[in-house]
Amino acid sequence: MWKRCIALPLMLAGATAFLSLAAPYQAAAQPDLLVRDLKVRVLVTGLSQPTAIAFLGRRYVFVAEKATGKVQKFLNGTLTTVLDLSVNSASERGLLGMALHPDFPTNKGVYLFWT
């Protein structure tokens, strides 16, 4: 009985020590594309925790920012705030999602999920 009680904490301590020695995760500088037909390029920078994107046209997108509660419009190289919601961004709260109406652009509905 005592051997089992002592062995488990020792195993857990060993596993913790092993995990702490592992190298921290670092994102690659460039994505590793596995399909030659795909290309990656930066569309917009300067966003704060983007969680959703809606493509309205060529070089025209809406982006939802989780922590700020802002919906940003990116059109032809210019970033503009179109909506600024009051959000509590603690933990898993904030501006979390966005969807366009199925008949967009005839019906210009943009639906947001925020807490």
C-alpha positions in Angstrom: 0.0 0.0 0.0 2.7 2.5 1.0 4.8 1.7 -2.1 1.9 2.7 -4.4 1.3 6.0 -2.5 4.9 7.0 -2.7 5.5 5.9 -6.3 2.7 8.0 -7.8 4.0 11.4 -6.5 7.5 10.4 -7.6 6.3 9.6 -11.1 4.4 12.8 -11.3 7.4 14.8 -10.1 9.5 13.0 -12.7 7.0 13.8 -15.5 6.9 17.4 -14.4 10.7 17.7 -14.5 10.7 16.1 -17.9 8.1 18.4 -19.3 9.8 21.5 -18.0 13.0 20.5 -19.8 11.3 20.4 -23.2 12.0 23.4 -25.5 9.2 26.0 -25.5 7.0 26.1 -28.6 7.9 28.7 -31.2 5.9 29.4 -34.3 7.7 29.1 -37.6 8.7 32.3 -39.3 6.9 31.2 -42.5 4.2 28.6 -42.9 5.2 25.2 -44.3 3.0 24.9 -47.4 2.4 21.4 -48.4 0.4 22.2 -51.6 2.3 24.1 -54.2 -0.9 25.8 -55.6 -1.4 27.7 -52.3 0.1 31.0 -51.5 0.4 32.9 -48.2 0.5 36.7 -47.9 -0.3 39.3 -45.3 -3.5 41.1 -46.0 -3.6 43.4 -42.9 -1.5 44.1 -39.8 -2.1 46.1 -36.6 -5.1 44.0 -35.4 -5.6 43.1 -31.7 -6.6 39.5 -31.2 -8.7 39.0 -34.4 -11.2 36.2 -34.0 -13.4 36.3 -37.1 -13.1 37.6 -40.7 -15.8 38.2 -43.3 -14.8 38.6 -46.9 -17.1 41.2 -48.5 -15.2 41.6 -51.8 -11.7 41.7 -53.2 -9.5 43.6 -50.7 -12.6 44.3 -48.6 -13.0 42.5 -45.3 -14.5 42.9 -41.8 -12.4 41.7 -38.9 -13.7 41.2 -35.3 -11.3 41.8 -32.5 -11.9 39.8 -29.3 -10.4 42.0 -26.6 -11.2 45.4 -28.0 -14.8 44.7 -29.2 -14.0 46.5 -32.4 -15.2 45.5 -35.9 -12.6 46.7 -38.3 -13.2 47.4 -42.0 -10.2 46.8 -44.2 -10.8 48.3 -47.7 -8.1 48.9 -50.3 -5.3 49.1 -47.8 -7.1 51.3 -45.2 -8.1 50.0 -41.7 -11.2 51.7 -40.2 -13.2 51.0 -37.1 -16.9 50.6 -38.0 -18.2 49.4 -34.7 -16.9 49.6 -31.1 -18.7 47.3 -28.6 -18.2 47.4 -24.9 -16.8 44.0 -24.0 -15.5 42.2 -21.0 -12.5 40.4 -22.6 -11.5 38.4 -19.5 -10.9 34.7 -20.1 -13.1 33.5 -23.0 -15.3 36.6 -23.2 -15.2 39.3 -25.8 -16.1 39.7 -29.5 -16.0 36.0 -30.5 -17.6 35.6 -33.9 -19.1 37.1 -37.0 -21.2 35.9 -39.9 -22.7 37.5 -42.9 -26.4 36.9 -43.9 -26.7 34.1 -46.4 -28.1 36.5 -49.0 -25.3 39.1 -48.5 -24.9 41.6 -50.2 -28.6 41.8 -51.0 -29.4 41.5 -47.3 -26.6 43.5 -45.6 -27.0 41.7 -42.2 -23.8 41.1 -40.3 -24.3 39.0 -37.2 -21.9 39.2 -34.2 -21.4 37.0 -31.2 -20.1 38.9 -28.2 -20.2 38.5 -24.4 
